[in-house]
């Protein structure tokens, strides 16, 4: 698994204060009745989550190697969270593609940033 599928990074984005949020809802049962629950989520393309791989390597907090026949990464969640929070503090939009990349998901997330 690469970090582009690492949900720990989504959690770290919230803790780090990523500025982008998109509105969503789901329906839940509350007292036996369907109820609409609205929430916001830091949703965008996750390709730039792969930056975390290099950051963890630089810090020496990720091991890589073969496990059976598969290439694997091993890192503590705490190290992932700390690294991401630190990077977001420097650049709140670090995980969004730049506007000239024409990534619809990242462009939508960028539009949600408060002025």
C-alpha positions, 0 to 999 in steps of 0.5 A: 500500500502506498500512502495515497490510500492511507486514511491516517493522513485524513485524520492528521489533516483535520488535526493539522488544520487543513483549510478545505472542507466539503459538505456531505450528509448521510442518513442515520437512524435516530430513535428508530427514525431516519435522520439526515446528518450533515457533516464536512469532510476534507475530500480531494484527490489523494495522490499527493499523500505519497509525499508522506513517503519521502517525509517519513524516510527523511525522518527515519521513521519508516521502514521498507522491505519485502514481506513475503513477495510484497514490498511493504512500508512500516511506520507508526501512526503517531509518526505519520500524524506528527509528520503531516501536522508539521507539514500542514502547519507550513502549507495548509494546502500541501496535499492539493495539486496546484491549480495549473494541474487541472485536478477537478477534486483538488480544484473543488477542495481549493474552492472550499477554502474560506477567503 
